[in-house]
Amino acid sequence: MILTPALLLLLALIVVAGRIQIAAGAVEHAAESAAREASLARTPDAARGAANAIAADVLAGPDLRCTAQSVDLDVSGFSRGVGQSAQVTATVVCEVGFGDLAIPGLAGTKTLTAQATSALDRYR
């Protein structure tokens, strides 16, 4: 009987660790996908739209619980001339909440961030 609360707490911590691990992988994937989609666009505005759309799609997965998310895209590479090397960088942030786990004292969030870079086509 004395071990029951300790085992329940251990199980809850395993669930929290799993949720963080799943979210970290999804945020990495979202950043990589956003950077890749942005690098295929022809204009900075199209790149932002494509990056936001794909990141939102990736972060909307059934096992992911982002309470807040954002995508920041560095499109300064589009200002470089045709024939020059350039790149775009996507930074994705996801805040993972734990309030629905009903663990006493664990109602906060953890912010996960990932960044990815993709080369622009020299002759875009």
Biopython code that builds the backbone (N, CA, C, O; Angstrom):
import numpy as np
from Bio.PDB.StructureBuilder import StructureBuilder

atoms = [
    (1, "MET", "N", (0.806, -1.197, 0.000)),
    (1, "MET", "CA", (0.000, 0.000, 0.000)),
    (1, "MET", "C", (0.850, 1.263, 0.000)),
    (1, "MET", "O", (0.463, 2.266, -0.599)),
    (2, "ILE", "N", (1.994, 1.230, 0.658)),
    (2, "ILE", "CA", (2.844, 2.407, 0.728)),
    (2, "ILE", "C", (3.481, 2.689, -0.635)),
    (2, "ILE", "O", (3.766, 3.844, -0.951)),
    (3, "LEU", "N", (3.699, 1.684, -1.419)),
    (3, "LEU", "CA", (4.347, 1.855, -2.713)),
    (3, "LEU", "C", (3.404, 2.382, -3.787)),
    (3, "LEU", "O", (3.873, 2.886, -4.807)),
    (4, "THR", "N", (2.123, 2.285, -3.600)),
    (4, "THR", "CA", (1.163, 2.691, -4.620)),
    (4, "THR", "C", (1.324, 4.154, -5.033)),
    (4, "THR", "O", (1.414, 4.416, -6.232)),
    (5, "PRO", "N", (1.367, 5.121, -4.116)),
    (5, "PRO", "CA", (1.556, 6.512, -4.546)),
    (5, "PRO", "C", (2.884, 6.723, -5.279)),
    (5, "PRO", "O", (2.951, 7.476, -6.251)),
    (6, "ALA", "N", (3.922, 6.063, -4.812)),
    (6, "ALA", "CA", (5.223, 6.209, -5.464)),
    (6, "ALA", "C", (5.189, 5.635, -6.877)),
    (6, "ALA", "O", (5.765, 6.220, -7.793)),
    (7, "LEU", "N", (4.532, 4.514, -7.063)),
    (7, "LEU", "CA", (4.426, 3.916, -8.396)),
    (7, "LEU", "C", (3.567, 4.775, -9.322)),
    (7, "LEU", "O", (3.868, 4.898, -10.510)),
    (8, "LEU", "N", (2.517, 5.358, -8.795)),
    (8, "LEU", "CA", (1.678, 6.250, -9.600)),
    (8, "LEU", "C", (2.457, 7.498, -10.020)),
    (8, "LEU", "O", (2.335, 7.958, -11.156)),
    (9, "LEU", "N", (3.245, 8.036, -9.113)),
    (9, "LEU", "CA", (4.076, 9.192, -9.444)),
    (9, "LEU", "C", (5.110, 8.829, -10.498)),
    (9, "LEU", "O", (5.348, 9.606, -11.423)),
    (10, "LEU", "N", (5.718, 7.677, -10.374)),
    (10, "LEU", "CA", (6.686, 7.218, -11.366)),
    (10, "LEU", "C", (6.034, 7.051, -12.738)),
    (10, "LEU", "O", (6.611, 7.439, -13.753)),
    (11, "LEU", "N", (4.851, 6.483, -12.768)),
    (11, "LEU", "CA", (4.115, 6.323, -14.017)),
    (11, "LEU", "C", (3.789, 7.681, -14.633)),
    (11, "LEU", "O", (3.907, 7.860, -15.846)),
    (12, "ALA", "N", (3.386, 8.623, -13.811)),
    (12, "ALA", "CA", (3.071, 9.967, -14.303)),
    (12, "ALA", "C", (4.312, 10.642, -14.880)),
    (12, "ALA", "O", (4.228, 11.310, -15.910)),
    (13, "LEU", "N", (5.450, 10.476, -14.234)),
    (13, "LEU", "CA", (6.684, 11.068, -14.745)),
    (13, "LEU", "C", (7.103, 10.433, -16.067)),
    (13, "LEU", "O", (7.665, 11.106, -16.930)),
    (14, "ILE", "N", (6.832, 9.151, -16.227)),
    (14, "ILE", "CA", (7.119, 8.483, -17.499)),
    (14, "ILE", "C", (6.234, 9.059, -18.604)),
    (14, "ILE", "O", (6.695, 9.259, -19.728)),
    (15, "VAL", "N", (4.982, 9.321, -18.292)),
    (15, "VAL", "CA", (4.065, 9.926, -19.269)),
    (15, "VAL", "C", (4.551, 11.320, -19.656)),
    (15, "VAL", "O", (4.536, 11.676, -20.834)),
    (16, "VAL", "N", (4.979, 12.107, -18.680)),
    (16, "VAL", "CA", (5.494, 13.451, -18.951)),
    (16, "VAL", "C", (6.734, 13.367, -19.847)),
    (16, "VAL", "O", (6.841, 14.103, -20.828)),
    (17, "ALA", "N", (7.651, 12.489, -19.518)),
    (17, "ALA", "CA", (8.861, 12.339, -20.324)),
    (17, "ALA", "C", (8.521, 11.913, -21.755)),
    (17, "ALA", "O", (9.130, 12.396, -22.709)),
    (18, "GLY", "N", (7.565, 11.024, -21.897)),
    (18, "GLY", "CA", (7.136, 10.605, -23.233)),
    (18, "GLY", "C", (6.522, 11.742, -24.014)),
    (18, "GLY", "O", (6.786, 11.897, -25.206)),
    (19, "ARG", "N", (5.705, 12.537, -23.351)),
    (19, "ARG", "CA", (5.072, 13.679, -24.018)),
    (19, "ARG", "C", (6.130, 14.674, -24.483)),
    (19, "ARG", "O", (6.033, 15.209, -25.588)),
    (20, "ILE", "N", (7.125, 14.924, -23.662)),
    (20, "ILE", "CA", (8.193, 15.858, -24.040)),
    (20, "ILE", "C", (8.988, 15.297, -25.213)),
    (20, "ILE", "O", (9.332, 16.036, -26.136)),
    (21, "GLN", "N", (9.281, 14.011, -25.188)),
    (21, "GLN", "CA", (10.058, 13.398, -26.267)),
    (21, "GLN", "C", (9.302, 13.434, -27.594)),
    (21, "GLN", "O", (9.884, 13.754, -28.631)),
    (22, "ILE", "N", (8.028, 13.111, -27.568)),
    (22, "ILE", "CA", (7.208, 13.159, -28.786)),
    (22, "ILE", "C", (7.147, 14.577, -29.325)),
    (22, "ILE", "O", (7.288, 14.797, -30.527)),
    (23, "ALA", "N", (6.936, 15.537, -28.437)),
    (23, "ALA", "CA", (6.853, 16.937, -28.860)),
    (23, "ALA", "C", (8.181, 17.426, -29.419)),
    (23, "ALA", "O", (8.196, 18.158, -30.410)),
    (24, "ALA", "N", (9.292, 17.041, -28.810)),
    (24, "ALA", "CA", (10.609, 17.469, -29.298)),
    (24, "ALA", "C", (10.855, 16.955, -30.717)),
    (24, "ALA", "O", (11.365, 17.686, -31.565)),
    (25, "GLY", "N", (10.498, 15.718, -30.967)),
    (25, "GLY", "CA", (10.643, 15.169, -32.314)),
    (25, "GLY", "C", (9.762, 15.872, -33.325)),
    (25, "GLY", "O", (10.183, 16.131, -34.453)),
    (26, "ALA", "N", (8.546, 16.178, -32.925)),
    (26, "ALA", "CA", (7.619, 16.867, -33.824)),
    (26, "ALA", "C", (8.078, 18.292, -34.116)),
    (26, "ALA", "O", (7.943, 18.771, -35.242)),
    (27, "VAL", "N", (8.615, 18.963, -33.116)),
    (27, "VAL", "CA", (9.104, 20.330, -33.321)),
    (27, "VAL", "C", (10.312, 20.322, -34.252)),
    (27, "VAL", "O", (10.424, 21.193, -35.114)),
    (28, "GLU", "N", (11.206, 19.370, -34.099)),
    (28, "GLU", "CA", (12.346, 19.232, -35.016)),
    (28, "GLU", "C", (11.855, 18.998, -36.445)),
    (28, "GLU", "O", (12.329, 19.626, -37.392)),
    (29, "HIS", "N", (10.905, 18.089, -36.577)),
    (29, "HIS", "CA", (10.358, 17.783, -37.904)),
    (29, "HIS", "C", (9.660, 19.004, -38.502)),
    (29, "HIS", "O", (9.794, 19.268, -39.697)),
    (30, "ALA", "N", (8.926, 19.741, -37.692)),
    (30, "ALA", "CA", (8.232, 20.937, -38.168)),
    (30, "ALA", "C", (9.230, 21.988, -38.649)),
    (30, "ALA", "O", (9.008, 22.622, -39.680)),
    (31, "ALA", "N", (10.325, 22.178, -37.916)),
    (31, "ALA", "CA", (11.339, 23.161, -38.322)),
    (31, "ALA", "C", (12.000, 22.748, -39.633)),
    (31, "ALA", "O", (12.189, 23.578, -40.522)),
    (32, "GLU", "N", (12.350, 21.480, -39.756)),
    (32, "GLU", "CA", (12.975, 20.997, -40.989)),
    (32, "GLU", "C", (12.023, 21.122, -42.178)),
    (32, "GLU", "O", (12.428, 21.543, -43.262)),
    (33, "SER", "N", (10.768, 20.759, -41.974)),
    (33, "SER", "CA", (9.778, 20.848, -43.047)),
    (33, "SER", "C", (9.508, 22.298, -43.430)),
    (33, "SER", "O", (9.373, 22.615, -44.612)),
    (34, "ALA", "N", (9.431, 23.178, -42.438)),
    (34, "ALA", "CA", (9.181, 24.590, -42.713)),
    (34, "ALA", "C", (10.332, 25.206, -43.498)),
    (34, "ALA", "O", (10.108, 25.951, -44.452)),
    (35, "ALA", "N", (11.555, 24.898, -43.104)),
    (35, "ALA", "CA", (12.716, 25.431, -43.830)),
    (35, "ALA", "C", (12.742, 24.909, -45.261)),
    (35, "ALA", "O", (13.021, 25.661, -46.195)),
    (36, "ARG", "N", (12.455, 23.636, -45.431)),
    (36, "ARG", "CA", (12.475, 23.045, -46.780)),
    (36, "ARG", "C", (11.385, 23.656, -47.659)),
    (36, "ARG", "O", (11.648, 24.024, -48.804)),
    (37, "GLU", "N", (10.177, 23.766, -47.139)),
    (37, "GLU", "CA", (9.084, 24.357, -47.928)),
    (37, "GLU", "C", (9.389, 25.812, -48.271)),
    (37, "GLU", "O", (9.118, 26.255, -49.388)),
    (38, "ALA", "N", (9.945, 26.552, -47.329)),
    (38, "ALA", "CA", (10.280, 27.955, -47.582)),
    (38, "ALA", "C", (11.356, 28.067, -48.653)),
    (38, "ALA", "O", (11.326, 28.997, -49.459)),
    (39, "SER", "N", (12.296, 27.147, -48.675)),
    (39, "SER", "CA", (13.376, 27.214, -49.659)),
    (39, "SER", "C", (12.888, 26.940, -51.080)),
    (39, "SER", "O", (13.560, 27.290, -52.050)),
    (40, "LEU", "N", (11.741, 26.327, -51.197)),
    (40, "LEU", "CA", (11.186, 26.041, -52.530)),
    (40, "LEU", "C", (10.368, 27.198, -53.082)),
    (40, "LEU", "O", (10.046, 27.217, -54.270)),
    (41, "ALA", "N", (10.028, 28.165, -52.233)),
    (41, "ALA", "CA", (9.202, 29.304, -52.652)),
    (41, "ALA", "C", (10.021, 30.283, -53.489)),
    (41, "ALA", "O", (11.252, 30.280, -53.448)),
    (42, "ARG", "N", (9.320, 31.113, -54.240)),
    (42, "ARG", "CA", (9.998, 32.084, -55.102)),
    (42, "ARG", "C", (10.094, 33.475, -54.479)),
    (42, "ARG", "O", (10.917, 34.288, -54.898)),
    (43, "THR", "N", (9.249, 33.752, -53.472)),
    (43, "THR", "CA", (9.260, 35.067, -52.829)),
    (43, "THR", "C", (9.257, 34.896, -51.314)),
    (43, "THR", "O", (8.870, 33.841, -50.809)),
    (44, "PRO", "N", (9.684, 35.923, -50.588)),
    (44, "PRO", "CA", (9.659, 35.836, -49.129)),
    (44, "PRO", "C", (8.251, 35.621, -48.565)),
    (44, "PRO", "O", (8.076, 34.859, -47.614)),
    (45, "ASP", "N", (7.252, 36.286, -49.143)),
    (45, "ASP", "CA", (5.873, 36.120, -48.652)),
    (45, "ASP", "C", (5.364, 34.703, -48.881)),
    (45, "ASP", "O", (4.716, 34.119, -48.013)),
    (46, "ALA", "N", (5.662, 34.158, -50.052)),
    (46, "ALA", "CA", (5.258, 32.774, -50.330)),
    (46, "ALA", "C", (5.995, 31.810, -49.400)),
    (46, "ALA", "O", (5.430, 30.805, -48.967)),
    (47, "ALA", "N", (7.251, 32.118, -49.096)),
    (47, "ALA", "CA", (8.032, 31.273, -48.184)),
    (47, "ALA", "C", (7.420, 31.275, -46.794)),
    (47, "ALA", "O", (7.296, 30.222, -46.168)),
    (48, "ARG", "N", (7.033, 32.458, -46.302)),
    (48, "ARG", "CA", (6.409, 32.539, -44.976)),
    (48, "ARG", "C", (5.102, 31.745, -44.933)),
    (48, "ARG", "O", (4.841, 31.010, -43.981)),
    (49, "GLY", "N", (4.291, 31.903, -45.971)),
    (49, "GLY", "CA", (3.021, 31.183, -46.015)),
    (49, "GLY", "C", (3.214, 29.673, -46.035)),
    (49, "GLY", "O", (2.526, 28.943, -45.322)),
    (50, "ALA", "N", (4.144, 29.214, -46.848)),
    (50, "ALA", "CA", (4.403, 27.777, -46.953)),
    (50, "ALA", "C", (4.969, 27.229, -45.642)),
    (50, "ALA", "O", (4.574, 26.153, -45.194)),
    (51, "ALA", "N", (5.887, 27.968, -45.035)),
    (51, "ALA", "CA", (6.502, 27.514, -43.784)),
    (51, "ALA", "C", (5.469, 27.438, -42.660)),
    (51, "ALA", "O", (5.433, 26.463, -41.910)),
    (52, "ASN", "N", (4.638, 28.459, -42.546)),
    (52, "ASN", "CA", (3.602, 28.452, -41.504)),
    (52, "ASN", "C", (2.606, 27.324, -41.709)),
    (52, "ASN", "O", (2.187, 26.678, -40.749)),
    (53, "ALA", "N", (2.226, 27.086, -42.962)),
    (53, "ALA", "CA", (1.240, 26.042, -43.250)),
    (53, "ALA", "C", (1.778, 24.651, -42.913)),
    (53, "ALA", "O", (1.089, 23.858, -42.271)),
    (54, "ILE", "N", (2.991, 24.357, -43.338)),
    (54, "ILE", "CA", (3.522, 23.016, -43.089)),
    (54, "ILE", "C", (3.830, 22.811, -41.616)),
    (54, "ILE", "O", (3.619, 21.716, -41.094)),
    (55, "ALA", "N", (4.322, 23.834, -40.935)),
    (55, "ALA", "CA", (4.610, 23.692, -39.504)),
    (55, "ALA", "C", (3.318, 23.473, -38.719)),
    (55, "ALA", "O", (3.280, 22.647, -37.807)),
    (56, "ALA", "N", (2.268, 24.203, -39.065)),
    (56, "ALA", "CA", (0.983, 24.011, -38.387)),
    (56, "ALA", "C", (0.447, 22.614, -38.632)),
    (56, "ALA", "O", (-0.124, 21.996, -37.734)),
    (57, "ASP", "N", (0.630, 22.113, -39.848)),
    (57, "ASP", "CA", (0.172, 20.763, -40.180)),
    (57, "ASP", "C", (0.927, 19.704, -39.369)),
    (57, "ASP", "O", (0.321, 18.768, -38.849)),
    (58, "VAL", "N", (2.242, 19.854, -39.266)),
    (58, "VAL", "CA", (3.053, 18.893, -38.506)),
    (58, "VAL", "C", (2.700, 18.952, -37.020)),
    (58, "VAL", "O", (2.584, 17.915, -36.368)),
    (59, "LEU", "N", (2.532, 20.158, -36.488)),
    (59, "LEU", "CA", (2.269, 20.315, -35.060)),
    (59, "LEU", "C", (0.821, 20.006, -34.675)),
    (59, "LEU", "O", (0.473, 20.032, -33.495)),
    (60, "ALA", "N", (-0.008, 19.718, -35.652)),
    (60, "ALA", "CA", (-1.403, 19.369, -35.370)),
    (60, "ALA", "C", (-1.582, 17.859, -35.213)),
    (60, "ALA", "O", (-2.708, 17.362, -35.218)),
    (61, "GLY", "N", (-0.495, 17.148, -35.076)),
    (61, "GLY", "CA", (-0.546, 15.690, -34.938)),
    (61, "GLY", "C", (-1.339, 15.254, -33.722)),
    (61, "GLY", "O", (-1.475, 16.014, -32.763)),
    (62, "PRO", "N", (-1.865, 14.037, -33.751)),
    (62, "PRO", "CA", (-2.745, 13.564, -32.677)),
    (62, "PRO", "C", (-2.042, 13.342, -31.335)),
    (62, "PRO", "O", (-2.688, 13.423, -30.291)),
    (63, "ASP", "N", (-0.752, 13.067, -31.340)),
    (63, "ASP", "CA", (-0.034, 12.806, -30.093)),
    (63, "ASP", "C", (0.656, 14.044, -29.535)),
    (63, "ASP", "O", (1.374, 13.957, -28.539)),
    (64, "LEU", "N", (0.446, 15.183, -30.160)),
    (64, "LEU", "CA", (1.129, 16.407, -29.760)),
    (64, "LEU", "C", (0.138, 17.373, -29.139)),
    (64, "LEU", "O", (-0.967, 17.560, -29.646)),
    (65, "ARG", "N", (0.543, 17.984, -28.040)),
    (65, "ARG", "CA", (-0.340, 18.915, -27.340)),
    (65, "ARG", "C", (0.368, 20.245, -27.136)),
    (65, "ARG", "O", (0.789, 20.563, -26.024)),
    (66, "CYS", "N", (0.502, 21.025, -28.212)),
    (66, "CYS", "CA", (1.084, 22.362, -28.107)),
    (66, "CYS", "C", (-0.011, 23.315, -27.642)),
    (66, "CYS", "O", (-1.042, 23.457, -28.299)),
    (67, "THR", "N", (0.221, 23.962, -26.509)),
    (67, "THR", "CA", (-0.750, 24.962, -26.049)),
    (67, "THR", "C", (-0.517, 26.280, -26.772)),
    (67, "THR", "O", (-1.438, 27.088, -26.892)),
    (68, "ALA", "N", (0.689, 26.508, -27.251)),
    (68, "ALA", "CA", (1.026, 27.686, -28.054)),
    (68, "ALA", "C", (2.154, 27.287, -28.995)),
    (68, "ALA", "O", (3.010, 26.474, -28.647)),
    (69, "GLN", "N", (2.146, 27.868, -30.187)),
    (69, "GLN", "CA", (3.185, 27.552, -31.152)),
    (69, "GLN", "C", (3.458, 28.765, -32.018)),
    (69, "GLN", "O", (2.586, 29.611, -32.218)),
    (70, "SER", "N", (4.678, 28.841, -32.529)),
    (70, "SER", "CA", (5.024, 29.934, -33.430)),
    (70, "SER", "C", (6.105, 29.479, -34.396)),
    (70, "SER", "O", (6.873, 28.559, -34.114)),
    (71, "VAL", "N", (6.145, 30.147, -35.542)),
    (71, "VAL", "CA", (7.156, 29.878, -36.556)),
    (71, "VAL", "C", (7.793, 31.211, -36.926)),
    (71, "VAL", "O", (7.101, 32.155, -37.308)),
    (72, "ASP", "N", (9.093, 31.280, -36.812)),
    (72, "ASP", "CA", (9.836, 32.475, -37.206)),
    (72, "ASP", "C", (10.722, 32.076, -38.376)),
    (72, "ASP", "O", (11.455, 31.090, -38.304)),
    (73, "LEU", "N", (10.650, 32.843, -39.446)),
    (73, "LEU", "CA", (11.378, 32.488, -40.655)),
    (73, "LEU", "C", (12.307, 33.631, -41.054)),
    (73, "LEU", "O", (11.866, 34.765, -41.237)),
    (74, "ASP", "N", (13.584, 33.324, -41.187)),
    (74, "ASP", "CA", (14.567, 34.300, -41.655)),
    (74, "ASP", "C", (14.653, 34.165, -43.166)),
    (74, "ASP", "O", (15.206, 33.193, -43.680)),
    (75, "VAL", "N", (14.105, 35.146, -43.875)),
    (75, "VAL", "CA", (14.072, 35.109, -45.334)),
    (75, "VAL", "C", (15.044, 36.101, -45.947)),
    (75, "VAL", "O", (14.896, 36.476, -47.111)),
    (76, "SER", "N", (16.025, 36.526, -45.188)),
    (76, "SER", "CA", (16.981, 37.517, -45.698)),
    (76, "SER", "C", (17.759, 36.984, -46.902)),
    (76, "SER", "O", (18.291, 37.770, -47.687)),
    (77, "GLY", "N", (17.831, 35.679, -47.055)),
    (77, "GLY", "CA", (18.528, 35.089, -48.198)),
    (77, "GLY", "C", (17.882, 35.423, -49.533)),
    (77, "GLY", "O", (18.541, 35.381, -50.572)),
    (78, "PHE", "N", (16.595, 35.754, -49.512)),
    (78, "PHE", "CA", (15.911, 36.094, -50.759)),
    (78, "PHE", "C", (16.432, 37.411, -51.343)),
    (78, "PHE", "O", (16.251, 37.666, -52.534)),
    (79, "SER", "N", (17.067, 38.237, -50.536)),
    (79, "SER", "CA", (17.567, 39.526, -51.030)),
    (79, "SER", "C", (18.888, 39.377, -51.777)),
    (79, "SER", "O", (19.332, 40.320, -52.433)),
    (80, "ARG", "N", (19.516, 38.226, -51.690)),
    (80, "ARG", "CA", (20.764, 37.989, -52.416)),
    (80, "ARG", "C", (20.467, 37.805, -53.894)),
    (80, "ARG", "O", (19.390, 37.349, -54.278)),
    (81, "GLY", "N", (21.423, 38.161, -54.698)),
    (81, "GLY", "CA", (21.250, 38.097, -56.139)),
    (81, "GLY", "C", (21.163, 36.677, -56.673)),
    (81, "GLY", "O", (21.601, 35.721, -56.034)),
    (82, "VAL", "N", (20.587, 36.568, -57.861)),
    (82, "VAL", "CA", (20.485, 35.271, -58.529)),
    (82, "VAL", "C", (21.888, 34.769, -58.821)),
    (82, "VAL", "O", (22.744, 35.530, -59.271)),
    (83, "GLY", "N", (22.124, 33.496, -58.569)),
    (83, "GLY", "CA", (23.428, 32.896, -58.789)),
    (83, "GLY", "C", (24.292, 32.860, -57.543)),
    (83, "GLY", "O", (25.347, 32.225, -57.539)),
    (84, "GLN", "N", (23.855, 33.539, -56.476)),
    (84, "GLN", "CA", (24.607, 33.540, -55.224)),
    (84, "GLN", "C", (23.992, 32.541, -54.250)),
    (84, "GLN", "O", (22.784, 32.305, -54.258)),
    (85, "SER", "N", (24.845, 31.964, -53.416)),
    (85, "SER", "CA", (24.353, 31.039, -52.400)),
    (85, "SER", "C", (23.531, 31.806, -51.365)),
    (85, "SER", "O", (23.908, 32.899, -50.944)),
    (86, "ALA", "N", (22.413, 31.221, -50.964)),
    (86, "ALA", "CA", (21.548, 31.833, -49.961)),
    (86, "ALA", "C", (20.795, 30.725, -49.238)),
    (86, "ALA", "O", (20.749, 29.584, -49.697)),
    (87, "GLN", "N", (20.209, 31.079, -48.105)),
    (87, "GLN", "CA", (19.487, 30.091, -47.313)),
    (87, "GLN", "C", (18.357, 30.747, -46.545)),
    (87, "GLN", "O", (18.324, 31.966, -46.376)),
    (88, "VAL", "N", (17.433, 29.919, -46.082)),
    (88, "VAL", "CA", (16.367, 30.357, -45.183)),
    (88, "VAL", "C", (16.497, 29.530, -43.901)),
    (88, "VAL", "O", (16.925, 28.376, -43.924)),
    (89, "THR", "N", (16.119, 30.148, -42.799)),
    (89, "THR", "CA", (16.180, 29.469, -41.506)),
    (89, "THR", "C", (14.827, 29.564, -40.832)),
    (89, "THR", "O", (14.271, 30.652, -40.688)),
    (90, "ALA", "N", (14.301, 28.427, -40.421)),
    (90, "ALA", "CA", (13.017, 28.367, -39.716)),
    (90, "ALA", "C", (13.263, 28.015, -38.254)),
    (90, "ALA", "O", (14.019, 27.095, -37.943)),
    (91, "THR", "N", (12.615, 28.758, -37.365)),
    (91, "THR", "CA", (12.662, 28.474, -35.934)),
    (91, "THR", "C", (11.235, 28.202, -35.486)),
    (91, "THR", "O", (10.359, 29.054, -35.638)),
    (92, "VAL", "N", (11.001, 27.027, -34.938)),
    (92, "VAL", "CA", (9.666, 26.621, -34.492)),
    (92, "VAL", "C", (9.679, 26.488, -32.970)),
    (92, "VAL", "O", (10.581, 25.883, -32.390)),
    (93, "VAL", "N", (8.658, 27.068, -32.339)),
    (93, "VAL", "CA", (8.516, 27.016, -30.888)),
    (93, "VAL", "C", (7.168, 26.387, -30.559)),
    (93, "VAL", "O", (6.148, 26.750, -31.144)),
    (94, "CYS", "N", (7.169, 25.451, -29.627)),
    (94, "CYS", "CA", (5.949, 24.780, -29.180)),
    (94, "CYS", "C", (5.960, 24.738, -27.653)),
    (94, "CYS", "O", (6.943, 24.319, -27.042)),
    (95, "GLU", "N", (4.879, 25.168, -27.057)),
    (95, "GLU", "CA", (4.735, 25.100, -25.611)),
    (95, "GLU", "C", (3.873, 23.886, -25.282)),
    (95, "GLU", "O", (2.699, 23.839, -25.649)),
    (96, "VAL", "N", (4.445, 22.917, -24.598)),
    (96, "VAL", "CA", (3.742, 21.680, -24.267)),
    (96, "VAL", "C", (3.163, 21.811, -22.863)),
    (96, "VAL", "O", (3.882, 22.115, -21.911)),
    (97, "GLY", "N", (1.863, 21.581, -22.744)),
    (97, "GLY", "CA", (1.201, 21.699, -21.449)),
    (97, "GLY", "C", (1.038, 20.358, -20.755)),
    (97, "GLY", "O", (0.938, 19.313, -21.398)),
    (98, "PHE", "N", (1.013, 20.410, -19.429)),
    (98, "PHE", "CA", (0.853, 19.203, -18.623)),
    (98, "PHE", "C", (-0.386, 19.267, -17.742)),
    (98, "PHE", "O", (-0.599, 18.375, -16.920)),
    (99, "GLY", "N", (-1.198, 20.287, -17.892)),
    (99, "GLY", "CA", (-2.360, 20.483, -17.028)),
    (99, "GLY", "C", (-3.387, 19.375, -17.121)),
    (99, "GLY", "O", (-4.109, 19.127, -16.155)),
    (100, "ASP", "N", (-3.471, 18.707, -18.251)),
    (100, "ASP", "CA", (-4.480, 17.653, -18.429)),
    (100, "ASP", "C", (-4.059, 16.321, -17.812)),
    (100, "ASP", "O", (-4.832, 15.363, -17.848)),
    (101, "LEU", "N", (-2.865, 16.236, -17.253)),
    (101, "LEU", "CA", (-2.391, 14.973, -16.677)),
    (101, "LEU", "C", (-2.863, 14.755, -15.241)),
    (101, "LEU", "O", (-2.742, 13.646, -14.721)),
    (102, "ALA", "N", (-3.381, 15.757, -14.609)),
    (102, "ALA", "CA", (-3.895, 15.662, -13.238)),
    (102, "ALA", "C", (-2.848, 15.149, -12.253)),
    (102, "ALA", "O", (-3.129, 14.300, -11.406)),
    (103, "ILE", "N", (-1.636, 15.683, -12.383)),
    (103, "ILE", "CA", (-0.566, 15.345, -11.453)),
    (103, "ILE", "C", (-0.417, 16.533, -10.513)),
    (103, "ILE", "O", (-0.155, 17.647, -10.966)),
    (104, "PRO", "N", (-0.578, 16.316, -9.231)),
    (104, "PRO", "CA", (-0.452, 17.440, -8.293)),
    (104, "PRO", "C", (0.911, 18.121, -8.410)),
    (104, "PRO", "O", (1.954, 17.468, -8.377)),
    (105, "GLY", "N", (0.879, 19.440, -8.546)),
    (105, "GLY", "CA", (2.106, 20.211, -8.631)),
    (105, "GLY", "C", (2.730, 20.271, -10.007)),
    (105, "GLY", "O", (3.783, 20.887, -10.170)),
    (106, "LEU", "N", (2.118, 19.653, -11.002)),
    (106, "LEU", "CA", (2.673, 19.642, -12.355)),
    (106, "LEU", "C", (1.618, 20.131, -13.337)),
    (106, "LEU", "O", (1.076, 19.355, -14.124)),
    (107, "ALA", "N", (1.340, 21.411, -13.279)),
    (107, "ALA", "CA", (0.335, 21.984, -14.169)),
    (107, "ALA", "C", (0.957, 22.987, -15.128)),
    (107, "ALA", "O", (0.237, 23.753, -15.768)),
    (108, "GLY", "N", (2.262, 22.996, -15.238)),
    (108, "GLY", "CA", (2.950, 23.986, -16.056)),
    (108, "GLY", "C", (3.108, 23.580, -17.497)),
    (108, "GLY", "O", (2.401, 22.712, -18.008)),
    (109, "THR", "N", (4.056, 24.231, -18.139)),
    (109, "THR", "CA", (4.359, 23.962, -19.542)),
    (109, "THR", "C", (5.868, 23.876, -19.713)),
    (109, "THR", "O", (6.636, 24.306, -18.852)),
    (110, "LYS", "N", (6.273, 23.315, -20.839)),
    (110, "LYS", "CA", (7.684, 23.287, -21.224)),
    (110, "LYS", "C", (7.762, 23.806, -22.646)),
    (110, "LYS", "O", (7.023, 23.363, -23.525)),
    (111, "THR", "N", (8.659, 24.743, -22.861)),
    (111, "THR", "CA", (8.825, 25.329, -24.183)),
    (111, "THR", "C", (9.928, 24.593, -24.929)),
    (111, "THR", "O", (11.055, 24.476, -24.446)),
    (112, "LEU", "N", (9.588, 24.104, -26.105)),
    (112, "LEU", "CA", (10.538, 23.386, -26.961)),
    (112, "LEU", "C", (10.793, 24.224, -28.209)),
    (112, "LEU", "O", (9.860, 24.762, -28.804)),
    (113, "THR", "N", (12.053, 24.331, -28.597)),
    (113, "THR", "CA", (12.436, 25.137, -29.753)),
    (113, "THR", "C", (13.342, 24.317, -30.657)),
    (113, "THR", "O", (14.205, 23.578, -30.184)),
    (114, "ALA", "N", (13.136, 24.454, -31.957)),
    (114, "ALA", "CA", (14.003, 23.799, -32.935)),
    (114, "ALA", "C", (14.255, 24.761, -34.083)),
    (114, "ALA", "O", (13.410, 25.590, -34.421)),
    (115, "GLN", "N", (15.426, 24.633, -34.670)),
    (115, "GLN", "CA", (15.809, 25.503, -35.778)),
    (115, "GLN", "C", (16.386, 24.651, -36.895)),
    (115, "GLN", "O", (17.124, 23.698, -36.648)),
    (116, "ALA", "N", (16.040, 25.007, -38.129)),
    (116, "ALA", "CA", (16.571, 24.286, -39.290)),
    (116, "ALA", "C", (16.844, 25.278, -40.410)),
    (116, "ALA", "O", (16.177, 26.307, -40.525)),
    (117, "THR", "N", (17.824, 24.956, -41.225)),
    (117, "THR", "CA", (18.228, 25.819, -42.341)),
    (117, "THR", "C", (18.179, 25.005, -43.621)),
    (117, "THR", "O", (18.515, 23.821, -43.637)),
    (118, "SER", "N", (17.753, 25.661, -44.697)),
    (118, "SER", "CA", (17.714, 25.005, -46.000)),
    (118, "SER", "C", (18.212, 25.979, -47.061)),
    (118, "SER", "O", (17.909, 27.171, -47.016)),
    (119, "ALA", "N", (18.967, 25.467, -47.998)),
    (119, "ALA", "CA", (19.542, 26.309, -49.058)),
    (119, "ALA", "C", (18.481, 26.704, -50.069)),
    (119, "ALA", "O", (17.603, 25.917, -50.421)),
    (120, "LEU", "N", (18.585, 27.945, -50.526)),
    (120, "LEU", "CA", (17.712, 28.410, -51.607)),
    (120, "LEU", "C", (18.330, 28.005, -52.949)),
    (120, "LEU", "O", (19.550, 27.893, -53.072)),
    (121, "ASP", "N", (17.487, 27.792, -53.933)),
    (121, "ASP", "CA", (17.968, 27.514, -55.276)),
    (121, "ASP", "C", (18.686, 28.764, -55.801)),
    (121, "ASP", "O", (18.134, 29.863, -55.751)),
    (122, "ARG", "N", (19.886, 28.600, -56.293)),
    (122, "ARG", "CA", (20.665, 29.755, -56.778)),
    (122, "ARG", "C", (19.967, 30.474, -57.917)),
    (122, "ARG", "O", (20.144, 31.680, -58.086)),
    (123, "TYR", "N", (19.187, 29.762, -58.691)),
    (123, "TYR", "CA", (18.567, 30.346, -59.893)),
    (123, "TYR", "C", (17.052, 30.439, -59.756)),
    (123, "TYR", "O", (16.311, 30.192, -60.708)),
    (124, "ARG", "N", (16.609, 30.796, -58.567)),
    (124, "ARG", "CA", (15.169, 30.886, -58.269)),
    (124, "ARG", "C", (14.475, 31.921, -59.106)),
    (124, "ARG", "O", (13.267, 32.114, -58.972)),
]
sb = StructureBuilder()
sb.init_structure("model")
sb.init_model(0)
sb.init_chain("A")
sb.init_seg("    ")
for serial, (resi, resn, name, xyz) in enumerate(atoms, 1):
    if name == "N":
        sb.init_residue(resn, " ", resi, " ")
    sb.init_atom(name, np.array(xyz, "f"), 0.0, 1.0, " ", f" {name:<3s}", serial, name[0])
structure = sb.get_structure()
